[in-house]
Amino acid sequence: MGLNRAMESRPAYVVGAIDEQDVAAAVRMAVAQGRAVGVMATGHSPTVAADGAVLINTGRMNGVEVDPRARTAWVEAGTRWRQVVERAAPHGLAPLNGSSPNVGAVGYTTGGGAGLLGRRFGFAADHVRRLRVVTADGRLREVSADSDPDLFWAVRGGKDNFGVVVGMEIELFPVSQLYGGGLYFPADATGDVLHAYAEWTRSLPEHMASSVLLAQNPNLPAVPEPLRGKFVTHVRIAFSDAEGGEELVRPLREIGPTLLDTVRDMPYAEVGTIHHEPTDAPYLAYDRNVFLRDISKDAVDTLLAHAGPDAQPPFITELRHFGGAYSRPPEVPNCVGGRDAVFCLFTGATPAPGSLESRDRFLADLRPWGTGGTNINFAGVEDADPAIVRTAYRPGDYTRLTEIKAVYDPGNVFRINFNIPPKAAPA
Ligand SMILES: Cc1cc2nc3c(=O)[nH]c(=O)nc-3n(C[C@H](O)[C@H](O)[C@H](O)COP(=O)(O)OP(=O)(O)OC[C@H]3O[C@@H](n4cnc5c(N)ncnc54)[C@H](O)[C@@H]3O)c2cc1C
Protein backbone atom coordinates (compact mmCIF):
# COMPACT_ATOMS: atom_id res chain seq x y z
CA MET A 1 0.00 0.00 0.00
CA GLY A 2 1.08 3.54 -0.60
CA LEU A 3 1.45 6.34 1.93
CA ASN A 4 -1.93 7.92 1.24
CA ARG A 5 -4.49 5.26 2.20
CA ALA A 6 -7.44 7.01 0.51
CA MET A 7 -7.69 4.13 -1.99
CA GLU A 8 -7.40 0.41 -1.27
CA SER A 9 -6.08 -1.84 -4.03
CA ARG A 10 -5.90 -5.58 -4.63
CA PRO A 11 -3.46 -5.97 -7.52
CA ALA A 12 -2.95 -9.42 -9.04
CA TYR A 13 0.83 -8.87 -8.87
CA VAL A 14 3.11 -6.33 -7.26
CA VAL A 15 6.48 -6.19 -9.01
CA GLY A 16 9.29 -4.74 -6.91
CA ALA A 17 11.41 -3.68 -9.88
CA ILE A 18 15.15 -3.29 -9.37
CA ASP A 19 15.95 -2.10 -12.88
CA GLU A 20 14.45 -1.05 -16.19
CA GLN A 21 14.51 -4.63 -17.52
CA ASP A 22 12.22 -5.67 -14.65
CA VAL A 23 9.83 -2.86 -15.57
CA ALA A 24 9.79 -3.92 -19.23
CA ALA A 25 9.23 -7.59 -18.27
CA ALA A 26 6.37 -6.63 -15.93
CA VAL A 27 4.64 -4.62 -18.67
CA ARG A 28 5.03 -7.49 -21.16
CA MET A 29 3.63 -9.96 -18.62
CA ALA A 30 0.64 -7.71 -17.90
CA VAL A 31 -0.15 -7.29 -21.59
CA ALA A 32 0.17 -11.05 -22.20
CA GLN A 33 -2.33 -11.68 -19.41
CA GLY A 34 -4.68 -8.86 -20.45
CA ARG A 35 -4.05 -6.90 -17.24
CA ALA A 36 -3.76 -3.18 -16.62
CA VAL A 37 -0.47 -1.68 -15.38
CA GLY A 38 -0.08 0.78 -12.52
CA VAL A 39 3.10 2.39 -11.22
CA MET A 40 3.95 3.51 -7.73
CA ALA A 41 7.09 5.03 -6.25
CA THR A 42 6.04 6.35 -2.82
CA GLY A 43 2.26 6.01 -2.92
CA HIS A 44 1.62 9.70 -2.21
CA SER A 45 -0.93 9.96 -4.96
CA PRO A 46 -3.48 7.14 -5.29
CA THR A 47 -5.92 7.39 -8.22
CA VAL A 48 -8.08 4.34 -8.91
CA ALA A 49 -7.91 0.86 -7.39
CA ALA A 50 -5.31 -1.38 -9.05
CA ASP A 51 -7.55 -4.43 -8.56
CA GLY A 52 -6.44 -7.32 -10.78
CA ALA A 53 -3.64 -5.18 -12.26
CA VAL A 54 0.13 -5.48 -12.30
CA LEU A 55 1.42 -2.79 -9.97
CA ILE A 56 5.04 -1.88 -10.57
CA ASN A 57 6.74 -0.54 -7.46
CA THR A 58 9.83 1.45 -8.45
CA GLY A 59 10.95 2.21 -4.87
CA ARG A 60 14.20 0.23 -5.25
CA MET A 61 15.24 2.10 -8.42
CA ASN A 62 16.61 5.16 -6.71
CA GLY A 63 19.97 6.01 -8.28
CA VAL A 64 20.96 9.65 -8.84
CA GLU A 65 23.95 10.81 -10.89
CA VAL A 66 24.86 14.48 -10.96
CA ASP A 67 26.93 15.96 -13.78
CA PRO A 68 28.05 19.28 -12.30
CA ARG A 69 29.66 20.51 -15.54
CA ALA A 70 26.54 19.93 -17.62
CA ARG A 71 24.35 20.99 -14.67
CA THR A 72 22.15 17.94 -15.07
CA ALA A 73 21.13 14.90 -13.04
CA TRP A 74 20.07 11.44 -14.13
CA VAL A 75 17.28 10.36 -11.79
CA GLU A 76 15.84 6.85 -11.58
CA ALA A 77 12.13 6.12 -11.29
CA GLY A 78 11.86 5.59 -7.53
CA THR A 79 14.06 8.46 -6.37
CA ARG A 80 12.72 10.95 -3.85
CA TRP A 81 13.52 14.64 -4.15
CA ARG A 82 15.57 14.53 -0.94
CA GLN A 83 18.18 12.35 -2.66
CA VAL A 84 18.48 14.68 -5.65
CA VAL A 85 18.72 17.81 -3.48
CA GLU A 86 21.43 16.16 -1.34
CA ARG A 87 23.48 15.05 -4.35
CA ALA A 88 23.21 18.40 -6.16
CA ALA A 89 23.89 20.69 -3.16
CA PRO A 90 27.68 20.06 -2.83
CA HIS A 91 28.02 21.44 -6.38
CA GLY A 92 26.04 24.59 -5.56
CA LEU A 93 23.17 23.27 -7.69
CA ALA A 94 19.48 22.66 -7.09
CA PRO A 95 16.75 20.71 -8.91
CA LEU A 96 13.22 22.07 -9.41
CA ASN A 97 11.94 19.98 -6.51
CA GLY A 98 8.64 20.50 -4.73
CA SER A 99 7.76 21.40 -1.19
CA SER A 100 8.22 17.91 0.27
CA PRO A 101 11.59 16.10 0.04
CA ASN A 102 9.73 12.77 0.37
CA VAL A 103 7.78 13.05 -2.85
CA GLY A 104 8.92 10.97 -5.83
CA ALA A 105 10.86 13.05 -8.36
CA VAL A 106 9.47 11.23 -11.43
CA GLY A 107 5.79 11.19 -10.34
CA TYR A 108 6.07 14.89 -9.53
CA THR A 109 7.82 15.83 -12.79
CA THR A 110 5.53 13.83 -15.06
CA GLY A 111 2.64 15.81 -13.49
CA GLY A 112 4.30 19.17 -14.25
CA GLY A 113 5.91 19.80 -10.88
CA ALA A 114 5.42 23.19 -9.24
CA GLY A 115 8.17 23.79 -6.71
CA LEU A 116 9.87 26.50 -4.73
CA LEU A 117 11.93 27.80 -7.67
CA GLY A 118 9.08 27.51 -10.15
CA ARG A 119 8.08 31.17 -10.46
CA ARG A 120 11.67 31.78 -11.50
CA PHE A 121 12.37 28.80 -13.78
CA GLY A 122 8.98 27.21 -14.59
CA PHE A 123 7.61 23.71 -14.08
CA ALA A 124 10.01 20.82 -13.45
CA ALA A 125 8.64 19.19 -16.62
CA ASP A 126 9.86 22.22 -18.61
CA HIS A 127 13.46 21.26 -17.77
CA VAL A 128 13.61 17.56 -18.63
CA ARG A 129 16.26 16.82 -21.29
CA ARG A 130 15.42 13.18 -22.01
CA LEU A 131 13.58 10.19 -20.62
CA ARG A 132 13.74 6.43 -20.74
CA VAL A 133 10.24 5.03 -20.97
CA VAL A 134 8.75 1.54 -21.14
CA THR A 135 5.68 1.77 -23.37
CA ALA A 136 2.68 -0.55 -23.59
CA ASP A 137 4.38 -2.72 -26.24
CA GLY A 138 7.01 -3.60 -23.61
CA ARG A 139 9.72 -1.61 -25.45
CA LEU A 140 12.26 0.46 -23.60
CA ARG A 141 12.57 3.76 -25.47
CA GLU A 142 15.01 6.63 -25.24
CA VAL A 143 12.67 9.61 -25.55
CA SER A 144 13.70 13.17 -26.33
CA ALA A 145 12.58 16.13 -28.42
CA ASP A 146 14.60 14.70 -31.35
CA SER A 147 13.83 11.00 -31.09
CA ASP A 148 10.11 10.96 -30.26
CA PRO A 149 8.70 14.50 -30.09
CA ASP A 150 5.06 13.48 -29.55
CA LEU A 151 5.83 11.06 -26.73
CA PHE A 152 8.27 13.52 -25.16
CA TRP A 153 5.59 16.23 -25.25
CA ALA A 154 2.93 13.93 -23.74
CA VAL A 155 4.91 12.28 -20.92
CA ARG A 156 5.96 15.66 -19.53
CA GLY A 157 2.57 16.41 -17.96
CA GLY A 158 0.65 13.25 -18.84
CA LYS A 159 1.94 11.22 -15.86
CA ASP A 160 2.00 7.45 -16.54
CA ASN A 161 -0.62 7.45 -19.29
CA PHE A 162 2.00 6.77 -21.96
CA GLY A 163 4.36 4.41 -20.19
CA VAL A 164 6.55 3.90 -17.16
CA VAL A 165 9.41 6.39 -16.94
CA VAL A 166 12.42 4.42 -15.71
CA GLY A 167 14.77 7.41 -15.62
CA MET A 168 14.97 11.07 -16.56
CA GLU A 169 17.69 13.61 -17.22
CA ILE A 170 16.81 16.93 -15.60
CA GLU A 171 18.46 20.33 -15.52
CA LEU A 172 19.94 21.68 -12.29
CA PHE A 173 20.16 25.37 -11.39
CA PRO A 174 22.87 27.38 -9.64
CA VAL A 175 20.96 28.04 -6.41
CA SER A 176 22.74 27.25 -3.14
CA GLN A 177 21.05 29.62 -0.68
CA LEU A 178 17.52 30.71 0.14
CA TYR A 179 15.95 33.29 2.37
CA GLY A 180 13.10 31.10 3.47
CA GLY A 181 10.95 29.56 6.15
CA GLY A 182 7.52 30.04 7.69
CA LEU A 183 5.61 32.84 9.36
CA TYR A 184 3.06 31.13 11.57
CA PHE A 185 0.18 33.43 12.53
CA PRO A 186 -2.52 32.76 15.15
CA ALA A 187 -6.14 32.02 14.18
CA ASP A 188 -7.44 35.51 14.95
CA ALA A 189 -5.00 37.06 12.44
CA THR A 190 -6.15 34.85 9.54
CA GLY A 191 -8.33 37.51 7.85
CA ASP A 192 -5.65 40.20 8.05
CA VAL A 193 -2.98 37.77 6.83
CA LEU A 194 -4.97 36.57 3.82
CA HIS A 195 -5.96 40.06 2.68
CA ALA A 196 -2.39 41.34 3.13
CA TYR A 197 -0.94 38.26 1.39
CA ALA A 198 -3.24 38.67 -1.64
CA GLU A 199 -2.13 42.31 -1.99
CA TRP A 200 1.54 41.48 -1.36
CA THR A 201 1.71 38.90 -4.15
CA ARG A 202 0.70 41.50 -6.78
CA SER A 203 4.16 43.05 -7.03
CA LEU A 204 6.64 40.28 -6.26
CA PRO A 205 9.77 39.44 -8.26
CA GLU A 206 9.92 35.97 -9.79
CA HIS A 207 12.64 34.98 -7.31
CA MET A 208 9.97 34.96 -4.59
CA ALA A 209 7.90 31.79 -4.14
CA SER A 210 5.23 31.72 -1.47
CA SER A 211 2.05 30.07 -0.27
CA VAL A 212 -0.31 30.12 2.69
CA LEU A 213 -1.54 27.04 4.52
CA LEU A 214 -4.63 27.15 6.73
CA ALA A 215 -4.70 24.15 9.04
CA GLN A 216 -5.87 22.98 12.41
CA ASN A 217 -2.77 21.40 13.96
CA PRO A 218 -3.14 18.20 15.98
CA ASN A 219 -2.26 18.27 19.64
CA LEU A 220 0.76 16.00 19.23
CA PRO A 221 4.37 16.18 20.45
CA ALA A 222 5.59 16.13 16.82
CA VAL A 223 4.07 19.60 16.33
CA PRO A 224 6.29 22.46 17.65
CA GLU A 225 4.94 23.62 21.01
CA PRO A 226 3.76 27.13 19.95
CA LEU A 227 1.61 25.60 17.18
CA ARG A 228 0.34 22.50 18.97
CA GLY A 229 -3.45 21.99 18.94
CA LYS A 230 -4.01 25.37 17.27
CA PHE A 231 -5.47 26.65 14.04
CA VAL A 232 -2.50 28.24 12.30
CA THR A 233 -2.13 30.42 9.20
CA HIS A 234 1.28 29.50 7.85
CA VAL A 235 2.85 31.76 5.22
CA ARG A 236 5.70 29.97 3.44
CA ILE A 237 8.56 31.92 1.88
CA ALA A 238 11.34 30.82 -0.49
CA PHE A 239 13.33 33.71 -1.93
CA SER A 240 16.22 32.71 -4.15
CA ASP A 241 17.97 36.02 -4.93
CA ALA A 242 21.14 36.91 -3.05
CA GLU A 243 19.76 40.06 -1.45
CA GLY A 244 16.49 41.79 -0.66
CA GLY A 245 14.54 38.93 0.96
CA GLU A 246 14.20 40.53 4.38
CA GLU A 247 12.94 43.76 2.86
CA LEU A 248 10.36 41.92 0.76
CA VAL A 249 9.08 39.94 3.76
CA ARG A 250 8.83 43.03 6.01
CA PRO A 251 5.16 43.87 5.11
CA LEU A 252 4.14 40.35 6.16
CA ARG A 253 6.00 40.61 9.46
CA GLU A 254 4.25 43.94 10.07
CA ILE A 255 0.81 42.28 9.97
CA GLY A 256 1.16 41.37 13.65
CA PRO A 257 2.77 38.99 16.12
CA THR A 258 3.52 35.45 14.97
CA LEU A 259 3.45 32.22 16.97
CA LEU A 260 6.69 31.25 15.25
CA ASP A 261 8.94 32.86 12.62
CA THR A 262 11.46 30.55 10.96
CA VAL A 263 12.29 32.71 7.93
CA ARG A 264 16.08 32.93 7.69
CA ASP A 265 19.07 32.55 5.41
CA MET A 266 19.44 28.83 4.79
CA PRO A 267 21.38 26.46 2.54
CA TYR A 268 19.20 25.18 -0.30
CA ALA A 269 19.60 21.68 1.14
CA GLU A 270 17.20 22.74 3.94
CA VAL A 271 14.42 23.60 1.47
CA GLY A 272 12.22 20.81 2.88
CA THR A 273 11.89 22.63 6.22
CA ILE A 274 9.97 25.52 4.64
CA HIS A 275 6.62 23.77 4.19
CA HIS A 276 7.44 21.39 7.02
CA GLU A 277 5.16 18.66 5.63
CA PRO A 278 4.54 15.22 7.15
CA THR A 279 7.17 12.59 6.45
CA ASP A 280 6.72 8.89 5.99
CA ALA A 281 3.81 7.94 8.25
CA PRO A 282 0.78 6.63 6.29
CA TYR A 283 -2.12 9.08 6.16
CA LEU A 284 -5.61 9.58 4.72
CA ALA A 285 -6.21 12.64 2.55
CA TYR A 286 -8.82 13.46 -0.06
CA ASP A 287 -7.21 16.14 -2.19
CA ARG A 288 -8.73 18.49 -4.73
CA ASN A 289 -7.67 21.76 -6.27
CA VAL A 290 -8.57 24.63 -8.58
CA PHE A 291 -6.41 27.07 -10.51
CA LEU A 292 -7.37 30.70 -9.91
CA ARG A 293 -6.76 33.63 -12.25
CA ASP A 294 -6.98 36.18 -9.42
CA ILE A 295 -7.64 36.44 -5.72
CA SER A 296 -9.80 39.50 -5.16
CA LYS A 297 -11.07 40.78 -1.81
CA ASP A 298 -14.30 38.80 -2.32
CA ALA A 299 -12.31 35.67 -3.12
CA VAL A 300 -10.37 36.06 0.12
CA ASP A 301 -13.64 36.48 2.05
CA THR A 302 -14.96 33.31 0.42
CA LEU A 303 -11.77 31.51 1.41
CA LEU A 304 -12.10 32.71 4.98
CA ALA A 305 -15.73 31.72 5.28
CA HIS A 306 -15.10 28.17 4.05
CA ALA A 307 -11.60 27.38 5.30
CA GLY A 308 -10.85 29.90 8.06
CA PRO A 309 -10.66 29.08 11.76
CA ASP A 310 -14.48 29.10 12.18
CA ALA A 311 -15.20 26.76 9.27
CA GLN A 312 -16.78 23.44 10.26
CA PRO A 313 -15.75 20.73 9.69
CA PRO A 314 -12.16 21.66 8.95
CA PHE A 315 -9.85 20.55 6.16
CA ILE A 316 -6.47 21.90 5.16
CA THR A 317 -6.23 24.55 2.47
CA GLU A 318 -3.17 25.78 0.65
CA LEU A 319 -3.11 28.86 -1.57
CA ARG A 320 0.04 28.75 -3.71
CA HIS A 321 1.33 31.63 -5.81
CA PHE A 322 1.86 30.77 -9.50
CA GLY A 323 2.50 33.17 -12.41
CA GLY A 324 6.04 34.24 -13.29
CA ALA A 325 7.92 31.63 -15.31
CA TYR A 326 5.04 29.16 -14.93
CA SER A 327 3.07 31.28 -17.38
CA ARG A 328 5.71 31.20 -20.10
CA PRO A 329 5.83 28.36 -22.64
CA PRO A 330 8.88 26.14 -22.18
CA GLU A 331 11.68 26.00 -24.72
CA VAL A 332 10.59 22.49 -25.72
CA PRO A 333 6.76 22.43 -25.55
CA ASN A 334 4.96 19.97 -23.28
CA CYS A 335 1.34 19.37 -22.24
CA VAL A 336 1.52 20.87 -18.74
CA GLY A 337 -1.54 23.05 -18.07
CA GLY A 338 -2.10 25.91 -15.65
CA ARG A 339 0.01 28.50 -17.44
CA ASP A 340 -2.87 31.00 -17.19
CA ALA A 341 -3.14 30.65 -13.39
CA VAL A 342 -1.99 33.13 -10.79
CA PHE A 343 -2.75 30.83 -7.84
CA CYS A 344 -3.50 27.21 -7.18
CA LEU A 345 -5.84 26.48 -4.30
CA PHE A 346 -5.40 22.98 -2.93
CA THR A 347 -7.53 21.30 -0.26
CA GLY A 348 -7.03 18.11 1.70
CA ALA A 349 -10.22 16.77 3.28
CA THR A 350 -10.38 14.08 5.94
CA PRO A 351 -12.74 11.14 6.53
CA ALA A 352 -14.47 13.23 9.25
CA PRO A 353 -18.23 13.46 8.63
CA GLY A 354 -19.04 16.39 6.36
CA SER A 355 -15.43 17.17 5.44
CA LEU A 356 -15.71 16.13 1.78
CA GLU A 357 -19.01 17.95 1.31
CA SER A 358 -17.88 21.22 2.86
CA ARG A 359 -14.63 21.08 0.82
CA ASP A 360 -16.64 20.68 -2.39
CA ARG A 361 -19.01 23.56 -1.50
CA PHE A 362 -15.91 25.70 -0.96
CA LEU A 363 -14.41 24.81 -4.34
CA ALA A 364 -17.76 25.45 -6.06
CA ASP A 365 -18.01 28.90 -4.46
CA LEU A 366 -14.54 29.78 -5.77
CA ARG A 367 -15.60 29.12 -9.36
CA PRO A 368 -16.01 32.84 -10.26
CA TRP A 369 -12.24 33.30 -9.78
CA GLY A 370 -11.22 29.98 -11.36
CA THR A 371 -9.51 29.50 -14.71
CA GLY A 372 -11.59 26.33 -15.19
CA GLY A 373 -8.35 24.35 -14.87
CA THR A 374 -6.92 22.03 -12.24
CA ASN A 375 -3.43 20.82 -11.35
CA ILE A 376 -3.03 17.07 -11.98
CA ASN A 377 -0.34 16.76 -9.25
CA PHE A 378 -2.74 18.03 -6.59
CA ALA A 379 -5.67 15.90 -7.77
CA GLY A 380 -7.14 13.21 -5.52
CA VAL A 381 -9.05 9.97 -5.75
CA GLU A 382 -12.34 11.75 -6.55
CA ASP A 383 -10.75 13.38 -9.61
CA ALA A 384 -10.11 10.20 -11.61
CA ASP A 385 -13.10 10.71 -13.92
CA PRO A 386 -11.73 11.60 -17.40
CA ALA A 387 -14.10 14.61 -17.48
CA ILE A 388 -12.16 16.02 -14.50
CA VAL A 389 -8.75 14.86 -15.73
CA ARG A 390 -9.22 16.82 -18.97
CA THR A 391 -9.48 20.09 -16.96
CA ALA A 392 -5.75 19.72 -16.22
CA TYR A 393 -4.93 20.35 -19.89
CA ARG A 394 -5.68 23.01 -22.48
CA PRO A 395 -8.59 21.72 -24.65
CA GLY A 396 -6.48 21.31 -27.84
CA ASP A 397 -3.74 19.65 -25.84
CA TYR A 398 -6.18 17.18 -24.34
CA THR A 399 -7.34 16.12 -27.79
CA ARG A 400 -3.72 15.68 -28.89
CA LEU A 401 -3.04 13.61 -25.75
CA THR A 402 -5.88 11.23 -26.64
CA GLU A 403 -4.42 10.90 -30.16
CA ILE A 404 -0.92 10.16 -28.86
CA LYS A 405 -2.41 7.70 -26.38
CA ALA A 406 -4.09 5.90 -29.31
CA VAL A 407 -0.66 5.48 -30.94
CA TYR A 408 1.38 4.39 -27.91
CA ASP A 409 -1.25 2.69 -25.73
CA PRO A 410 -4.29 1.87 -27.88
CA GLY A 411 -5.47 -0.78 -25.41
CA ASN A 412 -5.28 1.65 -22.47
CA VAL A 413 -2.97 -0.70 -20.57
CA PHE A 414 -1.87 2.28 -18.46
CA ARG A 415 -5.21 3.08 -16.85
CA ILE A 416 -4.47 2.84 -13.11
CA ASN A 417 -4.07 6.59 -13.08
CA PHE A 418 -5.71 9.92 -13.89
CA ASN A 419 -6.64 8.37 -17.16
CA ILE A 420 -6.49 9.88 -20.63
CA PRO A 421 -8.34 7.33 -22.77
CA PRO A 422 -7.11 6.70 -26.33
CA LYS A 423 -9.03 8.53 -29.04
CA ALA A 424 -11.42 6.10 -30.67
CA ALA A 425 -10.61 5.19 -34.29
CA PRO A 426 -13.21 6.49 -36.78
CA ALA A 427 -15.92 3.88 -37.48
C1 LIG B 1 3.41 16.19 1.02
C2 LIG B 1 3.23 16.43 -0.46
C3 LIG B 1 3.78 17.57 -1.03
C4 LIG B 1 3.65 17.81 -2.40
N1 LIG B 1 4.19 18.94 -2.94
C5 LIG B 1 4.08 19.16 -4.28
C6 LIG B 1 4.62 20.32 -4.87
O1 LIG B 1 5.24 21.15 -4.19
N2 LIG B 1 4.45 20.51 -6.20
C7 LIG B 1 3.83 19.59 -7.00
O2 LIG B 1 3.74 19.80 -8.22
N3 LIG B 1 3.28 18.47 -6.45
C8 LIG B 1 3.39 18.26 -5.13
N4 LIG B 1 2.83 17.13 -4.58
C9 LIG B 1 2.09 16.22 -5.44
C10 LIG B 1 3.03 15.16 -6.00
O3 LIG B 1 3.87 15.72 -6.97
C11 LIG B 1 2.20 14.05 -6.65
O4 LIG B 1 1.37 13.48 -5.65
C12 LIG B 1 3.09 12.99 -7.27
O5 LIG B 1 2.31 12.21 -8.13
C13 LIG B 1 3.71 12.11 -6.22
O6 LIG B 1 4.53 11.16 -6.83
P1 LIG B 1 5.04 9.92 -5.96
O7 LIG B 1 5.93 9.13 -6.78
O8 LIG B 1 5.54 10.46 -4.66
O9 LIG B 1 3.67 9.16 -5.65
P2 LIG B 1 3.11 7.78 -6.21
O10 LIG B 1 1.76 7.63 -5.57
O11 LIG B 1 4.04 6.67 -6.03
O12 LIG B 1 2.90 8.03 -7.77
C14 LIG B 1 1.86 8.90 -8.15
C15 LIG B 1 1.68 8.90 -9.63
O13 LIG B 1 2.84 9.45 -10.26
C16 LIG B 1 3.01 8.85 -11.53
N5 LIG B 1 4.29 8.13 -11.55
C17 LIG B 1 5.01 7.68 -10.49
N6 LIG B 1 6.11 7.05 -10.93
C18 LIG B 1 6.07 7.09 -12.28
C19 LIG B 1 6.90 6.61 -13.32
N7 LIG B 1 8.03 5.93 -13.04
N8 LIG B 1 6.55 6.82 -14.60
C20 LIG B 1 5.42 7.49 -14.92
N9 LIG B 1 4.58 7.98 -13.98
C21 LIG B 1 4.91 7.79 -12.68
C22 LIG B 1 1.88 7.87 -11.72
O14 LIG B 1 0.81 8.54 -12.35
C23 LIG B 1 1.50 7.54 -10.29
O15 LIG B 1 0.15 7.12 -10.18
C24 LIG B 1 2.95 16.88 -3.21
C25 LIG B 1 2.39 15.74 -2.64
C26 LIG B 1 2.53 15.50 -1.28
C27 LIG B 1 1.93 14.27 -0.70
The ligand as an ORCA input file, in Angstrom:
! r2SCAN-3c Opt
* xyz 0 1
  C       3.407     16.191      1.020
  C       3.230     16.433     -0.459
  C       3.776     17.566     -1.035
  C       3.645     17.810     -2.404
  N       4.186     18.936     -2.942
  C       4.079     19.162     -4.283
  C       4.625     20.323     -4.871
  O       5.244     21.148     -4.195
  N       4.454     20.513     -6.200
  C       3.825     19.595     -6.997
  O       3.735     19.804     -8.217
  N       3.285     18.474     -6.449
  C       3.392     18.257     -5.129
  N       2.829     17.132     -4.575
  C       2.090     16.220     -5.444
  C       3.028     15.159     -5.998
  O       3.870     15.718     -6.970
  C       2.200     14.046     -6.647
  O       1.366     13.481     -5.650
  C       3.094     12.986     -7.269
  O       2.314     12.207     -8.134
  C       3.714     12.110     -6.221
  O       4.529     11.159     -6.832
  P       5.036      9.922     -5.957
  O       5.927      9.125     -6.785
  O       5.544     10.463     -4.657
  O       3.667      9.158     -5.646
  P       3.106      7.778     -6.213
  O       1.759      7.634     -5.573
  O       4.042      6.671     -6.029
  O       2.905      8.034     -7.769
  C       1.859      8.899     -8.152
  C       1.683      8.905     -9.634
  O       2.839      9.449    -10.256
  C       3.015      8.847    -11.530
  N       4.292      8.126    -11.551
  C       5.013      7.685    -10.494
  N       6.111      7.046    -10.935
  C       6.069      7.088    -12.283
  C       6.903      6.607    -13.315
  N       8.025      5.932    -13.045
  N       6.552      6.817    -14.596
  C       5.422      7.489    -14.919
  N       4.584      7.977    -13.978
  C       4.912      7.785    -12.682
  C       1.878      7.873    -11.715
  O       0.806      8.535    -12.353
  C       1.496      7.542    -10.286
  O       0.152      7.117    -10.180
  C       2.951     16.878     -3.212
  C       2.388     15.737     -2.640
  C       2.526     15.503     -1.280
  C       1.929     14.266     -0.695
*
